[in-house]
Amino acid sequence: MIAIKNLMYTYPGGDTPAVHNLTFSIAPGEGFGFLGPSGAGKSTTQKILTRLLDGYEGSITVLGKPLQEWDQKYYNYIGVGFELPNHYLKLR
């Protein structure tokens, strides 16, 4: 359902990658949660998967389709719980 391979992302102007060579997959029906210390890249990865950030390296497929090939219908298939009080109006 979701497959990520060698995901890398460095914020513009940054020297150190926020996400470095992340690889994992999530099978249909599988529950998945990100756990880790502050600065581990959890929120950055979620922002990439929800298409709030682009310019990443590596490959991401969702439902067998590369992330960059999805249109607005993508949002009908995903659900994400971000930390509060952040509300991303772009996801409407």
Backbone torsions as a table, in degrees:
resi	resn	phi	psi	omega
1	MET	NA	-50.0	173.0
2	ILE	-127.7	129.2	176.8
3	ALA	-133.0	124.8	179.2
4	ILE	-121.6	131.4	-179.5
5	LYS	-133.5	122.5	176.4
6	ASN	54.3	42.4	179.8
7	LEU	-69.0	130.0	176.6
8	MET	-135.9	139.5	176.3
9	TYR	-150.3	130.8	173.9
10	THR	-121.5	127.6	178.5
11	TYR	-64.1	144.9	178.7
12	PRO	-53.0	131.2	-178.6
13	GLY	83.9	-6.2	-179.4
14	GLY	-84.3	155.5	178.0
15	ASP	-101.7	-28.3	-174.8
16	THR	-112.3	132.8	177.6
17	PRO	-61.1	136.3	174.1
18	ALA	-77.0	-29.4	175.8
19	VAL	-131.1	129.1	-174.3
20	HIS	-132.1	109.9	175.9
21	ASN	53.2	46.6	178.3
22	LEU	-80.8	128.8	178.0
23	THR	-135.9	126.3	173.2
24	PHE	-164.4	166.8	174.8
25	SER	-138.6	152.9	178.5
26	ILE	-125.9	122.4	-178.4
27	ALA	-82.5	157.4	176.1
28	PRO	-55.8	133.0	178.2
29	GLY	82.5	-4.8	-178.9
30	GLU	-82.0	135.5	172.4
31	GLY	-82.4	142.2	-176.3
32	PHE	-144.0	135.7	176.2
33	GLY	-139.9	147.6	176.0
34	PHE	-93.7	125.4	173.7
35	LEU	-127.5	141.4	178.0
36	GLY	164.6	169.2	-177.7
37	PRO	-71.0	163.8	175.5
38	SER	-56.5	134.4	179.2
39	GLY	87.6	5.5	-178.4
40	ALA	-78.7	-12.9	178.7
41	GLY	102.8	11.1	-177.5
42	LYS	-63.5	-53.5	-178.4
43	SER	-67.1	-37.3	177.9
44	THR	-61.4	-43.3	178.2
45	THR	-62.6	-43.0	177.5
46	GLN	-61.7	-40.9	179.8
47	LYS	-65.5	-35.6	175.7
48	ILE	-66.8	-45.9	-178.6
49	LEU	-65.6	-26.5	177.7
50	THR	-95.4	7.0	175.4
51	ARG	66.8	26.0	172.7
52	LEU	-82.4	-21.9	175.9
53	LEU	-124.6	140.4	172.6
54	ASP	-128.1	-174.7	-178.6
55	GLY	83.5	21.3	178.4
56	TYR	-84.4	163.9	172.3
57	GLU	-112.7	155.6	-178.1
58	GLY	104.3	-172.5	-178.5
59	SER	-124.4	141.9	176.9
60	ILE	-134.5	125.7	172.2
61	THR	-124.0	140.4	177.6
62	VAL	-128.1	123.7	-175.9
63	LEU	54.0	37.9	177.0
64	GLY	78.8	4.4	-176.7
65	LYS	-119.7	133.9	178.0
66	PRO	-56.6	139.5	-176.3
67	LEU	-54.0	-42.5	-176.3
68	GLN	-69.3	-12.2	179.4
69	GLU	-90.6	-9.1	179.7
70	TRP	-74.8	147.1	171.9
71	ASP	-104.5	-158.7	-177.2
72	GLN	-62.6	-20.6	177.6
73	LYS	-62.3	-19.1	178.4
74	TYR	-53.2	-40.1	-175.8
75	TYR	-69.0	-13.7	174.2
76	ASN	-75.6	-15.0	-174.6
77	TYR	-106.7	-9.6	-174.0
78	ILE	-117.6	158.0	172.8
79	GLY	-146.2	131.9	-176.5
80	VAL	-135.5	138.0	173.8
81	GLY	-109.5	99.6	177.3
82	PHE	-81.2	160.9	174.5
83	GLU	-64.2	147.7	-179.7
84	LEU	-95.9	152.2	16.4
85	PRO	-96.7	18.8	-178.4
86	ASN	-68.6	131.2	175.3
87	HIS	-130.2	119.9	-176.3
88	TYR	-96.6	101.4	-177.2
89	LEU	-64.2	-24.6	-179.6
90	LYS	-62.5	-21.0	-176.3
91	LEU	-83.8	-0.1	-179.2
92	ARG	-71.6	NA	NA
